[in-house]
Amino acid sequence: MTPRQKKLTVAVLLGGDSSEREVSLMSGRAVVQALNPKQYRVLVFDPAFELAKLVRNAPRIDVALVMLHGGHGENGAIQGLLDLLGIPYQCAGVLGCALAMDKPRAKLAYREAGLPVAREVVLYRHRPKPVATLLEHLNPPVVIKPAGEGSSVGISIVRYKKYLAPALKLAFKMDERVLVEEFLPGREVTCAVLGNRDPEPLPLVEIRPTEKYAFFDYEAKYLPGASEEICPAPLDEETTRQIQQMAVTAHQALGLKGYSRSDFILTERGPIILETNTVPGMTQTSLFPQAAAAAGISFSALMDRLIELALEDARPGRRR
């Protein structure tokens, strides 16, 4: 076999110690199953228990697929370790992951890029009178979310002032900072982006939680049958192109690579960007693979493409 035909050793990182561990395990296992054994030699690591093992095996690894959602898997920490080990990976680097995971700072980047965002206030756990501070800037209904969590963990929609304090208490359990945004009613749409220097948007997905759910929360995301996901989203061509361009702009504004998925709310005044995911869910029924399938990219082919993008972006001196 020529060097180009030689099997690549792929490290799949799954699990981790964040609040999204179970989702990460599902993503990682789906990815392992999708990798063609004729092309890849697969090693699996759970950084919650096997960081030392990952470091010891680094010389054997050609590329990593990071399937860690939230926490140190998506805030730039594991990406920094992989950089030190010289292992290319499919997702954004340290800065991009850290910026996207920090919702208030991501919104600064969105604004700088001209993207429309909801009005917000940032509150801090140890500062006094958080409810009074909030009400100086916004009135219910509002959305309260931890500043650095994903998968809608710790998020509440609050419609009445009397429920602000308990919702803030819940969010402060997850993070020392809390982002409070004006509540914007509208259709929920997500746009996947694939690529490094010239990222391309995939078909949009519209998300319609069942009547039981006020929004696309953790259970609505992952409980089978809790939401209807329509891809391609039934939107006119102009709105579709607008949201796709906004997703590409967000990808570039945050300095991302490989892939991302940005979430939007389609309001009366147009689409508003909510946040960007740098390691989106990757089970075969997750939103990103659904969008890829609508673009004619099978789940297995999507894994091949992510590996290609990781190796394409490898810095000089890294192994290929």
KETIGU-851241 format. One line per 5 residues: number of its first residue (from 0); for each residue x, y, z of N, C-alpha, C, O. Coordinates in steps of 0.1 Angstrom, whole numbers, plus 5000, padded with zeros to 4 digits. Example, Ala and Ser with C-alpha at 12.3 -4.5 7.8 and 13.67 -1.06 7.14 Angstrom:
BEGIN
0 = 5132/4943/5078/5123/4955/5078/5132/4967/5078/5142/4967/5085  5128/4978/5071/5137/4989/5071/5129/5000/5079/5134/5011/5080
***
This chain:
BEGIN
0 = 5008/4988/5000/5000/5000/5000/5009/5012/5000/5019/5013/5007  5005/5022/4993/5012/5035/4993/5008/5043/5005/4999/5039/5012  5017/5053/5009/5014/5061/5021/4999/5066/5021/4993/5067/5031  4995/5071/5009/4981/5077/5009/4970/5066/5011/4959/5070/5015  4973/5053/5008/4963/5043/5009/4964/5037/5023/4955/5029/5027
5 = 4974/5040/5031/4976/5034/5044/4964/5039/5053/4960/5050/5052  4960/5029/5061/4949/5033/5071/4953/5044/5080/4965/5045/5085  4944/5053/5082/4946/5064/5092/4942/5059/5105/4932/5052/5107  4950/5063/5116/4945/5060/5129/4938/5072/5134/4943/5083/5136  4925/5069/5137/4916/5080/5142/4912/5078/5156/4908/5067/5160
10 = 4914/5088/5164/4910/5088/5178/4897/5095/5180/4895/5106/5176  4887/5087/5185/4874/5093/5187/4873/5096/5202/4874/5087/5211  4871/5109/5205/4870/5114/5219/4855/5115/5223/4848/5123/5216  4851/5108/5233/4837/5108/5237/4835/5108/5252/4845/5106/5259  4823/5111/5256/4820/5111/5271/4823/5124/5277/4815/5134/5277
15 = 4835/5125/5284/4838/5137/5291/4831/5139/5304/4823/5130/5308  4833/5150/5311/4827/5152/5324/4817/5164/5324/4814/5169/5335  4811/5168/5313/4802/5179/5313/4788/5174/5315/4785/5162/5316  4778/5183/5316/4764/5180/5318/4759/5173/5305/4748/5168/5306  4766/5173/5294/4762/5167/5282/4769/5154/5279/4770/5150/5268
20 = 4774/5148/5289/4781/5135/5288/4773/5124/5280/4779/5118/5271  4761/5122/5284/4753/5111/5277/4751/5114/5262/4752/5105/5254  4749/5126/5259/4748/5130/5245/4761/5128/5238/4761/5123/5226  4772/5131/5244/4785/5129/5238/4788/5114/5236/4793/5111/5226  4784/5106/5245/4786/5091/5243/4778/5086/5231/4783/5078/5224
25 = 4766/5091/5230/4758/5087/5218/4764/5092/5205/4765/5084/5196  4769/5104/5205/4775/5109/5193/4788/5101/5190/4790/5097/5178  4796/5099/5200/4809/5092/5197/4807/5078/5193/4814/5073/5184  4797/5071/5198/4794/5057/5194/4789/5056/5180/4793/5047/5172  4781/5066/5176/4776/5066/5163/4787/5069/5153/4787/5063/5142
30 = 4796/5078/5156/4808/5080/5148/4817/5068/5146/4821/5065/5135  4819/5061/5157/4828/5049/5156/4821/5039/5147/4828/5033/5138  4808/5037/5147/4801/5028/5139/4802/5032/5124/4802/5024/5115  4803/5045/5122/4802/5050/5108/4816/5050/5101/4816/5051/5089  4827/5049/5109/4840/5049/5103/4843/5036/5096/4842/5025/5102
35 = 4847/5037/5083/4849/5025/5075/4862/5018/5080/4873/5024/5079  4861/5005/5085/4873/4998/5090/4884/4996/5079/4895/4993/5083  4880/4996/5067/4889/4995/5056/4898/5007/5054/4909/5006/5048  4893/5018/5059/4901/5031/5058/4907/5036/5071/4917/5042/5070  4901/5032/5082/4905/5038/5095/4908/5027/5105/4901/5017/5106
40 = 4918/5029/5113/4920/5022/5126/4915/5031/5137/4921/5042/5139  4905/5027/5144/4898/5036/5154/4903/5033/5168/4903/5021/5172  4907/5043/5175/4910/5042/5189/4899/5051/5197/4896/5062/5192  4894/5047/5208/4884/5054/5215/4889/5058/5229/4895/5050/5236  4887/5071/5232/4892/5076/5245/4880/5084/5252/4873/5092/5245
45 = 4879/5082/5264/4870/5090/5272/4878/5099/5281/4884/5095/5291  4880/5112/5278/4889/5121/5285/4885/5122/5300/4894/5127/5308  4873/5119/5304/4870/5119/5318/4879/5109/5326/4881/5111/5338  4883/5099/5320/4891/5088/5327/4904/5085/5320/4913/5079/5326  4906/5089/5307/4917/5084/5299/4926/5094/5293/4931/5092/5282
50 = 4927/5105/5299/4936/5116/5294/4951/5111/5293/4957/5113/5282  4955/5104/5303/4969/5099/5303/4971/5089/5291/4981/5089/5285  4961/5081/5289/4962/5071/5279/4962/5078/5265/4969/5073/5256  4954/5088/5264/4954/5096/5251/4968/5102/5248/4973/5101/5237  4974/5107/5259/4988/5113/5257/4998/5103/5253/5006/5105/5244
55 = 4997/5091/5260/5006/5080/5257/5005/5075/5242/5015/5071/5236  4993/5075/5237/4990/5070/5224/4992/5081/5213/4990/5078/5201  4994/5093/5217/4995/5104/5207/5004/5101/5195/5000/5104/5184  5016/5095/5196/5024/5093/5185/5018/5084/5174/5022/5084/5163  5008/5076/5178/5001/5066/5169/4990/5073/5162/4985/5067/5152
60 = 4985/5084/5166/4972/5090/5162/4975/5100/5150/4983/5109/5151  4968/5098/5139/4969/5107/5127/4959/5118/5128/4962/5129/5124  4947/5116/5134/4937/5126/5134/4927/5123/5146/4925/5111/5149  4921/5133/5151/4911/5131/5162/4897/5136/5158/4896/5146/5151  4887/5129/5161/4873/5134/5160/4868/5136/5174/4865/5127/5182
65 = 4867/5149/5177/4862/5153/5191/4847/5153/5191/4841/5161/5185  4842/5144/5199/4827/5143/5200/4823/5146/5215/4815/5139/5221  4829/5156/5220/4827/5160/5234/4818/5173/5234/4823/5183/5228  4807/5172/5239/4798/5184/5239/4798/5191/5253/4797/5184/5263  4800/5204/5253/4800/5212/5265/4813/5210/5273/4821/5202/5269
70 = 4814/5218/5283/4825/5216/5293/4839/5218/5286/4840/5226/5276  4848/5210/5291/4862/5211/5286/4863/5205/5272/4874/5207/5265  4853/5198/5267/4854/5193/5253/4850/5203/5243/4854/5201/5231  4844/5214/5247/4839/5223/5237/4843/5238/5240/4840/5247/5233  4850/5240/5251/4854/5253/5255/4869/5256/5251/4874/5267/5255
75 = 4875/5247/5244/4889/5250/5240/4899/5242/5247/4911/5241/5243  4896/5236/5259/4906/5229/5267/4911/5217/5260/4923/5215/5259  4903/5208/5255/4908/5196/5249/4915/5199/5236/4924/5192/5232  4910/5210/5229/4916/5214/5217/4930/5219/5219/4939/5216/5211  4933/5225/5231/4946/5230/5234/4955/5218/5237/4967/5218/5233
80 = 4950/5207/5243/4958/5195/5246/4962/5189/5232/4973/5185/5230  4952/5188/5223/4955/5181/5210/4965/5190/5202/4973/5184/5195  4964/5203/5204/4974/5211/5197/4988/5208/5202/4998/5207/5195  4989/5207/5216/5002/5204/5222/5008/5190/5217/5020/5188/5216  4998/5181/5215/5002/5167/5211/5005/5166/5196/5009/5156/5191
85 = 5001/5177/5189/5003/5177/5175/4993/5168/5167/4996/5163/5156  4981/5167/5172/4971/5159/5166/4960/5168/5160/4954/5175/5167  4959/5167/5147/4948/5175/5140/4934/5170/5144/4933/5158/5148  4924/5179/5144/4911/5175/5148/4901/5183/5139/4904/5193/5133  4888/5178/5140/4878/5183/5130/4871/5196/5133/4864/5202/5125
90 = 4872/5200/5145/4864/5212/5150/4873/5224/5151/4885/5224/5149  4866/5235/5156/4873/5247/5158/4885/5246/5168/4885/5236/5176  4894/5255/5168/4905/5255/5177/4902/5261/5190/4890/5263/5194  4912/5264/5198/4911/5269/5212/4903/5281/5212/4893/5282/5220  4907/5291/5204/4900/5304/5205/4886/5303/5200/4876/5309/5207
95 = 4883/5297/5189/4870/5296/5183/4860/5289/5192/4849/5293/5194  4865/5277/5198/4856/5270/5207/4853/5278/5220/4842/5279/5224  4864/5284/5225/4862/5292/5238/4852/5304/5235/4843/5307/5243  4854/5310/5224/4845/5322/5221/4831/5318/5218/4822/5324/5223  4829/5307/5211/4815/5303/5208/4808/5298/5220/4796/5299/5222
100 = 4816/5291/5229/4810/5286/5242/4806/5297/5252/4797/5295/5260  4813/5308/5251/4810/5319/5259/4799/5328/5253/4802/5337/5245  4787/5326/5256/4776/5332/5249/4776/5347/5248/4774/5353/5238  4779/5354/5260/4780/5369/5259/4791/5374/5250/4789/5383/5242  4803/5367/5250/4813/5372/5241/4811/5368/5226/4814/5375/5217
105 = 4804/5357/5224/4800/5353/5211/4791/5364/5205/4792/5367/5193  4782/5369/5213/4773/5380/5209/4780/5392/5205/4776/5400/5196  4791/5395/5212/4799/5407/5208/4805/5405/5194/4805/5414/5185  4810/5392/5191/4815/5389/5177/4804/5390/5167/4806/5395/5156  4792/5385/5171/4781/5386/5161/4778/5401/5158/4776/5404/5146
110 = 4777/5409/5168/4774/5423/5166/4785/5430/5157/4782/5438/5148  4797/5427/5160/4808/5432/5152/4807/5428/5137/4811/5436/5128  4802/5416/5135/4800/5411/5121/4787/5416/5115/4784/5413/5103  4779/5424/5122/4766/5429/5117/4755/5419/5118/4745/5421/5111  4756/5409/5126/4745/5399/5127/4735/5404/5138/4739/5409/5148
115 = 4722/5403/5135/4712/5407/5145/4711/5398/5157/4711/5386/5155  4710/5403/5169/4709/5395/5181/4698/5400/5190/4694/5412/5188  4694/5393/5199/4684/5397/5209/4691/5406/5220/4703/5405/5222  4683/5416/5225/4688/5424/5236/4691/5415/5248/4684/5406/5251  4701/5419/5256/4705/5410/5267/4711/5418/5278/4714/5430/5277
120 = 4712/5411/5290/4720/5416/5301/4727/5404/5307/4722/5393/5308  4739/5407/5312/4747/5396/5318/4747/5398/5333/4750/5409/5338  4744/5388/5341/4744/5389/5355/4755/5380/5361/4759/5370/5355  4759/5383/5373/4770/5376/5380/4766/5370/5393/4758/5377/5400  4770/5358/5396/4765/5351/5408/4767/5358/5421/4758/5358/5429
125 = 4778/5365/5422/4782/5370/5435/4778/5385/5436/4782/5392/5446  4772/5391/5426/4768/5405/5427/4754/5406/5433/4746/5397/5430  4751/5416/5441/4738/5417/5448/4727/5420/5439/4728/5426/5428  4715/5416/5443/4702/5420/5437/4702/5417/5422/4700/5427/5414  4703/5405/5418/4703/5402/5403/4690/5404/5397/4689/5409/5385
130 = 4679/5402/5404/4666/5405/5398/4664/5419/5395/4659/5423/5384  4668/5428/5405/4666/5442/5403/4675/5447/5391/4671/5456/5383  4687/5442/5391/4696/5445/5380/4690/5441/5366/4691/5449/5356  4685/5429/5366/4678/5425/5353/4667/5434/5349/4666/5438/5337  4658/5438/5359/4647/5446/5355/4650/5460/5351/4642/5467/5346
135 = 4663/5464/5354/4667/5477/5349/4669/5477/5334/4669/5488/5328  4671/5465/5329/4674/5464/5314/4663/5457/5306/4660/5461/5295  4656/5447/5312/4646/5439/5305/4635/5436/5314/4636/5436/5326  4623/5434/5308/4611/5430/5315/4607/5417/5309/4609/5414/5297  4601/5408/5317/4596/5395/5311/4586/5398/5300/4579/5408/5300
140 = 4585/5388/5291/4591/5375/5291/4606/5376/5287/4610/5384/5278  4614/5368/5293/4629/5367/5290/4633/5353/5290/4626/5344/5295  4645/5351/5284/4651/5337/5284/4663/5338/5293/4672/5347/5291  4664/5330/5302/4676/5329/5312/4684/5317/5309/4679/5306/5309  4697/5319/5307/4706/5307/5304/4719/5309/5310/4724/5320/5311
145 = 4726/5298/5314/4740/5299/5318/4748/5304/5307/4745/5301/5295  4759/5312/5310/4766/5318/5299/4775/5308/5292/4779/5311/5280  4778/5297/5298/4788/5287/5291/4783/5273/5291/4791/5264/5291  4770/5271/5289/4765/5257/5288/4759/5255/5274/4756/5265/5267  4757/5242/5271/4751/5239/5258/4739/5230/5260/4735/5227/5271
150 = 4733/5226/5249/4721/5216/5249/4710/5222/5257/4702/5214/5262  4709/5235/5258/4698/5241/5266/4697/5237/5280/4687/5238/5287  4709/5233/5286/4710/5229/5300/4708/5242/5308/4715/5252/5306  4699/5242/5318/4698/5253/5327/4690/5265/5322/4690/5275/5328  4684/5263/5310/4676/5274/5304/4662/5275/5309/4656/5264/5311
155 = 4657/5287/5311/4643/5289/5314/4637/5300/5306/4644/5310/5304  4624/5299/5302/4617/5310/5297/4608/5315/5308/4600/5308/5314  4610/5328/5312/4602/5334/5323/4593/5345/5318/4597/5354/5312  4580/5343/5321/4570/5352/5316/4565/5362/5327/4559/5372/5324  4568/5359/5339/4563/5367/5350/4574/5370/5360/4583/5361/5363
160 = 4574/5382/5366/4585/5386/5375/4587/5377/5387/4598/5375/5391  4576/5371/5392/4577/5363/5404/4586/5350/5402/4590/5344/5411  4588/5346/5389/4596/5334/5386/4610/5337/5382/4618/5328/5379  4614/5350/5382/4628/5353/5379/4638/5348/5388/4648/5342/5384  4636/5349/5401/4645/5345/5411/4648/5330/5410/4660/5326/5410
165 = 4638/5321/5410/4641/5307/5409/4648/5303/5396/4656/5294/5396  4645/5310/5385/4651/5307/5372/4666/5311/5373/4674/5304/5367  4669/5322/5379/4682/5327/5380/4690/5317/5389/4702/5314/5386  4684/5313/5400/4691/5303/5409/4694/5291/5402/4705/5285/5404  4686/5286/5393/4689/5274/5385/4700/5276/5376/4710/5268/5375
170 = 4700/5287/5369/4711/5290/5360/4724/5292/5367/4735/5288/5362  4724/5299/5378/4736/5301/5386/4742/5288/5392/4754/5288/5395  4735/5278/5392/4740/5265/5396/4750/5259/5386/4759/5252/5389  4748/5264/5373/4755/5259/5362/4767/5268/5359/4777/5263/5353  4767/5281/5362/4777/5290/5358/4777/5302/5367/4766/5306/5372
175 = 4788/5309/5369/4789/5321/5377/4783/5333/5369/4780/5343/5376  4782/5332/5356/4776/5342/5348/4763/5337/5342/4763/5325/5337  4753/5346/5341/4741/5342/5334/4737/5352/5324/4738/5364/5326  4733/5347/5312/4728/5356/5301/4713/5356/5301/4707/5346/5301  4708/5368/5302/4693/5370/5301/4690/5378/5289/4695/5389/5286
180 = 4681/5372/5280/4678/5378/5267/4663/5381/5267/4655/5374/5273  4659/5391/5259/4645/5393/5256/4640/5380/5249/4647/5374/5241  4628/5376/5252/4621/5365/5246/4616/5369/5232/4609/5379/5231  4620/5361/5222/4616/5364/5209/4607/5353/5203/4613/5342/5201  4594/5355/5202/4586/5344/5196/4589/5342/5181/4592/5352/5174
185 = 4588/5330/5176/4590/5328/5162/4594/5313/5159/4595/5305/5168  4597/5310/5147/4600/5297/5143/4615/5294/5145/4624/5303/5143  4618/5282/5150/4632/5279/5153/4638/5272/5141/4633/5262/5137  4650/5277/5137/4657/5272/5125/4671/5270/5128/4677/5278/5136  4678/5260/5123/4692/5258/5125/4699/5256/5111/4693/5251/5102
190 = 4711/5261/5110/4719/5260/5098/4733/5254/5101/4740/5260/5108  4736/5243/5094/4749/5237/5095/4758/5243/5084/4754/5246/5073  4771/5244/5088/4781/5249/5079/4793/5239/5079/4796/5234/5089  4798/5237/5067/4809/5227/5065/4820/5233/5057/4818/5238/5046  4832/5233/5063/4844/5238/5055/4853/5246/5064/4850/5250/5075
195 = 4865/5248/5059/4875/5256/5066/4876/5270/5060/4870/5279/5066  4884/5272/5050/4886/5286/5044/4874/5291/5036/4871/5303/5036  4867/5282/5030/4855/5285/5022/4843/5277/5026/4838/5268/5019  4838/5280/5038/4827/5272/5044/4814/5273/5036/4811/5284/5031  4807/5262/5035/4794/5262/5027/4783/5259/5037/4784/5250/5045
200 = 4771/5265/5035/4760/5262/5043/4753/5250/5038/4752/5247/5026  4747/5242/5046/4739/5230/5043/4724/5234/5043/4721/5245/5048  4715/5226/5039/4700/5229/5039/4696/5232/5054/4701/5226/5063  4687/5241/5055/4682/5244/5069/4673/5234/5074/4666/5226/5067  4672/5233/5088/4663/5224/5095/4654/5233/5104/4659/5241/5111
205 = 4641/5231/5102/4632/5238/5112/4628/5228/5123/4626/5216/5120  4628/5234/5135/4625/5225/5147/4612/5229/5153/4610/5241/5156  4603/5220/5154/4590/5223/5160/4587/5214/5172/4583/5202/5170  4591/5218/5184/4588/5210/5196/4573/5208/5197/4565/5216/5193  4569/5197/5203/4555/5194/5205/4549/5204/5215/4557/5211/5222
210 = 4536/5204/5217/4529/5213/5225/4534/5212/5240/4532/5222/5248  4539/5201/5244/4544/5199/5257/4556/5208/5261/4558/5211/5273  4563/5213/5251/4575/5220/5253/4574/5235/5249/4569/5238/5238  4578/5244/5258/4578/5258/5255/4588/5262/5245/4587/5272/5238  4599/5254/5244/4610/5257/5235/4618/5244/5233/4615/5234/5239
215 = 4629/5245/5225/4637/5233/5221/4647/5231/5233/4659/5233/5231  4642/5226/5244/4650/5223/5256/4657/5210/5255/4656/5203/5245  4664/5206/5266/4672/5194/5265/4664/5182/5262/4668/5174/5254  4652/5180/5269/4644/5169/5266/4638/5169/5252/4637/5159/5245  4634/5181/5248/4628/5182/5234/4639/5179/5224/4636/5174/5213
220 = 4652/5181/5227/4662/5178/5218/4665/5163/5216/4667/5158/5205  4664/5156/5227/4670/5142/5227/4659/5131/5230/4662/5120/5228  4647/5135/5234/4637/5125/5236/4630/5122/5223/4625/5131/5217  4631/5109/5219/4624/5106/5206/4610/5110/5205/4602/5107/5215  4606/5117/5195/4592/5121/5193/4589/5134/5199/4577/5138/5198
225 = 4598/5140/5207/4595/5152/5214/4594/5164/5205/4588/5174/5208  4601/5163/5193/4601/5175/5184/4600/5169/5170/4604/5158/5167  4594/5178/5161/4594/5175/5147/4605/5183/5140/4606/5195/5142  4613/5177/5133/4625/5183/5126/4623/5182/5111/4622/5171/5106  4622/5193/5104/4618/5193/5090/4630/5198/5082/4635/5210/5084
230 = 4635/5190/5073/4647/5194/5065/4645/5189/5050/4642/5177/5048  4646/5198/5041/4649/5212/5042/4637/5220/5049/4625/5216/5047  4640/5230/5056/4630/5239/5062/4621/5245/5052/4626/5250/5042  4608/5245/5054/4598/5251/5045/4598/5266/5045/4589/5272/5050  4609/5272/5039/4610/5287/5039/4612/5291/5025/4617/5283/5016
235 = 4609/5303/5022/4611/5308/5008/4626/5310/5006/4634/5310/5015  4630/5310/4993/4644/5310/4989/4651/5322/4995/4663/5321/4999  4645/5334/4995/4652/5346/5000/4656/5344/5015/4667/5347/5019  4646/5340/5023/4648/5338/5037/4659/5327/5040/4667/5328/5048  4658/5316/5032/4667/5305/5033/4681/5310/5030/4690/5307/5038
240 = 4683/5317/5019/4697/5323/5016/4702/5332/5027/4713/5332/5030  4693/5340/5032/4697/5350/5043/4702/5343/5055/4712/5346/5060  4695/5333/5059/4699/5325/5071/4712/5318/5069/4721/5317/5077  4713/5312/5057/4725/5305/5054/4737/5314/5054/4748/5310/5058  4736/5326/5048/4747/5335/5048/4750/5340/5062/4762/5342/5065
245 = 4740/5342/5071/4742/5345/5084/4750/5335/5092/4759/5338/5100  4747/5322/5089/4754/5311/5095/4769/5311/5091/4778/5308/5099  4771/5313/5078/4785/5314/5073/4792/5325/5080/4804/5324/5084  4786/5337/5081/4792/5349/5087/4795/5346/5102/4806/5350/5106  4786/5339/5109/4789/5336/5123/4801/5326/5124/4809/5328/5132
250 = 4801/5316/5115/4812/5307/5115/4826/5314/5113/4835/5311/5120  4826/5324/5104/4838/5332/5102/4841/5342/5113/4853/5344/5116  4831/5348/5118/4833/5358/5128/4838/5352/5141/4846/5359/5148  4835/5340/5144/4840/5333/5156/4854/5326/5153/4859/5320/5162  4858/5326/5141/4871/5320/5137/4870/5305/5138/4880/5299/5142
255 = 4860/5299/5132/4858/5285/5133/4863/5278/5121/4867/5284/5111  4864/5265/5122/4869/5257/5111/4862/5243/5112/4856/5240/5122  4863/5236/5101/4857/5222/5101/4842/5223/5099/4837/5220/5088  4835/5225/5109/4820/5226/5108/4815/5234/5120/4822/5236/5130  4802/5238/5119/4795/5244/5130/4780/5243/5127/4776/5240/5116
260 = 4772/5247/5137/4758/5247/5135/4752/5259/5143/4754/5260/5155  4746/5269/5136/4741/5281/5142/4726/5280/5143/4719/5275/5134  4721/5284/5155/4706/5284/5157/4700/5298/5156/4707/5308/5160  4688/5299/5150/4682/5311/5147/4667/5311/5152/4661/5300/5153  4661/5323/5155/4647/5324/5157/4642/5333/5146/4647/5344/5144
265 = 4632/5329/5138/4627/5337/5127/4615/5345/5133/4604/5340/5134  4618/5358/5135/4608/5367/5141/4601/5375/5130/4604/5374/5119  4592/5384/5135/4585/5393/5126/4595/5403/5119/4592/5407/5108  4606/5406/5126/4615/5415/5120/4627/5408/5113/4637/5414/5110  4625/5395/5111/4636/5388/5104/4643/5378/5113/4640/5377/5125
270 = 4652/5370/5107/4660/5360/5115/4669/5367/5125/4676/5376/5122  4670/5361/5137/4679/5366/5148/4688/5354/5152/4683/5343/5154  4701/5356/5152/4710/5345/5156/4710/5343/5171/4710/5353/5179  4709/5331/5176/4709/5328/5190/4723/5323/5195/4728/5329/5204  4728/5313/5189/4742/5308/5193/4747/5299/5182/4740/5295/5173
275 = 4760/5296/5184/4767/5287/5174/4773/5275/5182/4780/5277/5192  4772/5263/5176/4777/5251/5182/4789/5247/5174/4789/5245/5162  4801/5245/5181/4813/5241/5174/4815/5226/5174/4823/5221/5166  4808/5219/5182/4808/5204/5182/4793/5199/5182/4789/5194/5193  4786/5201/5172/4772/5197/5172/4770/5182/5173/4779/5174/5170
280 = 4758/5179/5178/4755/5165/5180/4757/5157/5167/4754/5162/5156  4761/5144/5168/4765/5137/5157/4760/5122/5157/4767/5113/5152  4748/5120/5162/4742/5107/5160/4736/5108/5146/4735/5119/5140  4731/5097/5141/4726/5097/5127/4713/5105/5126/4709/5109/5115  4706/5107/5137/4694/5115/5136/4696/5129/5142/4686/5137/5143
285 = 4708/5133/5145/4711/5147/5149/4709/5157/5138/4708/5153/5126  4708/5170/5142/4704/5180/5132/4715/5181/5121/4711/5183/5109  4728/5181/5125/4738/5183/5114/4738/5172/5104/4738/5174/5092  4738/5159/5108/4737/5148/5099/4724/5149/5090/4724/5145/5079  4713/5153/5096/4701/5155/5088/4703/5165/5077/4699/5162/5065
290 = 4709/5176/5080/4712/5186/5070/4721/5181/5059/4720/5183/5047  4732/5173/5064/4741/5167/5054/4734/5158/5045/4737/5157/5033  4725/5149/5051/4718/5140/5042/4710/5146/5032/4709/5142/5020  4703/5158/5036/4695/5165/5026/4704/5171/5015/4699/5174/5004  4717/5173/5018/4726/5178/5007/4733/5166/5000/4742/5169/4991
295 = 4728/5154/5002/4734/5143/4995/4746/5137/5001/4753/5129/4995  4749/5140/5014/4761/5135/5021/4757/5125/5031/4750/5128/5041  4761/5112/5029/4757/5102/5039/4765/5104/5052/4774/5112/5052  4760/5097/5062/4767/5099/5075/4781/5094/5075/4790/5101/5080  4784/5083/5068/4798/5078/5067/4806/5088/5058/4818/5091/5062
300 = 4800/5093/5048/4808/5103/5039/4810/5116/5047/4820/5123/5045  4801/5120/5056/4803/5131/5064/4815/5130/5073/4823/5139/5075  4817/5118/5079/4829/5115/5087/4842/5116/5079/4852/5122/5084  4841/5111/5067/4853/5112/5058/4856/5126/5055/4868/5130/5056  4846/5134/5053/4848/5149/5050/4854/5156/5062/4863/5164/5060
305 = 4849/5153/5074/4854/5160/5086/4869/5156/5088/4877/5165/5092  4872/5144/5085/4886/5140/5086/4895/5147/5076/4906/5151/5079  4890/5148/5064/4897/5155/5053/4899/5170/5058/4910/5175/5056  4889/5176/5063/4890/5190/5068/4900/5192/5079/4908/5201/5080  4901/5182/5088/4910/5182/5099/4924/5182/5094/4933/5189/5099
310 = 4927/5173/5085/4940/5171/5079/4944/5183/5071/4956/5187/5070  4934/5188/5063/4937/5200/5055/4941/5212/5063/4949/5220/5059  4936/5213/5075/4939/5225/5084/4951/5222/5093/4955/5231/5100  4957/5210/5092/4969/5208/5101/4980/5217/5098/4984/5220/5087  4985/5223/5109/4996/5233/5108/5009/5226/5103/5011/5214/5106
315 = 5019/5233/5097/5032/5227/5094/5038/5221/5106/5038/5227/5117  5044/5209/5105/5050/5203/5116/5041/5192/5123/5046/5184/5130  5028/5193/5120/5019/5183/5126/5021/5171/5117/5023/5172/5105  5018/5159/5123/5018/5147/5115/5006/5147/5106/4995/5152/5110  5007/5141/5094/4996/5139/5085/4995/5124/5082/4985/5120/5074
***
